[in-house]
Amino acid sequence: MNKLIFTLCDDVGGRQWHPFWNGNVVDHKSGNTFYIRSKSDPRVFWDEYQGKIYASQQGRTRFVITNRDKKYDGSVMIGSDSIWISPVRDKNYLVSVGNDRGLILDRNGSEFSFGDLKDSFLSSGDVGSARVVKDRNNGEEWELVA
């Protein structure tokens, strides 16, 4: 029976049915603005409050992520790229690692790689007041959303 059969799958209303949904795709371009969201719990976002970065379900802060070498040129960022993370409301402040490993805002900024979002940031503390801390290779996965 060496035959291959293709079938158009429509629903009752005549709309095409797509068996695979790729979800929303976000371009990881330098200089764009993003919310930073937990990949394991999409209700949790990075939220800046009084100069500290928290993992929160109640609020979220929009950040500008730029390639340190290429600034705002719109180039696509990859895991090895060195980046700056700054809140949209005040680009004079950058995300840095404080003495307690917690993320804070200051004027100097810490050097992060774009790949650090994969496994180097961990939410630590009680629900509602969990600080985001830098913990290389032991962190949670975070994603950028538009």
N, C-alpha and C positions, 0 to 999 in steps of 0.2 A: 504494500500500500504506500509507496514512497511519495506521499503528498503532504504539502504544507498548506494549512488553511488559515486565512486571516479573517477575523470577524470584527465588525464595527460594533462596539458595545455602547448602546444608548439606554438611557433610563426611560421611564414611562412618558415623561414630558418631551422626549426627543433630544435631550441634552446629552452630549458625549460624556462618557464615564471614563475617567483616567485612573487606572489601577495604582499608579505611583504618584505621590505628592512630594515634591522636593522641598516644600516649605518656602518661607521668605528668604531671599538671599540678600545679604548686606555686603556692599563693596567695602573692603578694608583699605580705603584710600587715605593717605596721609593728609591731615588737615580737616577731615570730616568730623562731624559730631556724632556721638553715640551714647547710649545708656549701656552700662556694664551689668550684665545679668548672669546669675548662677545657671549653669547648664543643668545641674541636677535638680534644682527647684526654681523654675522660671518665675516664681512670685518674688524672688529675692534679687534686689538691685543694690549697687553701690550708691550710698547716699552720704553727702558731705554735711556735717553739722558742727559748727564752731571749730572748723579747722581740722577735724578728724573724719576719717572715712569709715562708715559703718555698712554692714550688710543688713538691709532693711526690707520689710514687706510693706511698710507704711509710706515710704518716700523714695525718691530716686533723684539723682543729679545727672545732668547731661555733661559729658566730657568731650574735649577736643583731644584727639590722639594724633601726634605728629611724629614723623620720622626725624630723628635728631640730625641726620645728615642731609636730608632733602627738604626739611621744613614743610611748607604748605604746597608742594608741587603736584599733589594729586596722585602720586605714585602708589601702586598697590604695595601694602606692607606684608612682609613674610616673617616667619618665626624668628629669624636671626637678626632682624632689624632692631636697632636701638631706638627707643621711643621716649617721648615726653607725654605725660598725661596731665591735662589741666582742666579745671571746671570752666564751662562756657561763660559763666557769669563774671569771671575774672581771670583772664589768661596770664596775668602777671604772677599767679601762684601755680605751683606745680606739685603733683603728688610725690611725696618723699617717704622714706622709711624713718620713723622716729627711733629714739633710743630703746623703746620697748618692742620694736619690730612692727608696731602698728603704723598704718598709713596715715600720713598727715599732709597738710598743705603748707608749703613754704616757698620762698623765692628762689631757692637753689635747685630743687628737684633731685630725685635719685635716678640713676640710670637703670632702666628696665629694658628687657627685650620684648618684642611683640609676643614671642613664645611663652613668656612668663604667665600670660593669661591662661595657659593650658594647665599649669600645675604648681605655680609658685605663690598663690595668694589663698589664704585660708580665713574663713570667718570664725572668730573665736569669742565666746561669751554667751550670755543669755539671749534668748529670742527678744528682739526689739532693741537690744543694745550691743549686738555682736560687732566688735571691731574687725576690720579687715587687716590681717597681718601678713607680712612677707615670710614665707616658709618654703624656701626653694626645694622643689621636687616632692613636697609633701602637701601641696595645696589642692584646692578644688579647681574644677574647670569653669572658667568664666567666658561668656561670649558677648560680642558687640551686637547691639540691636539699634535700629534706626529710630 
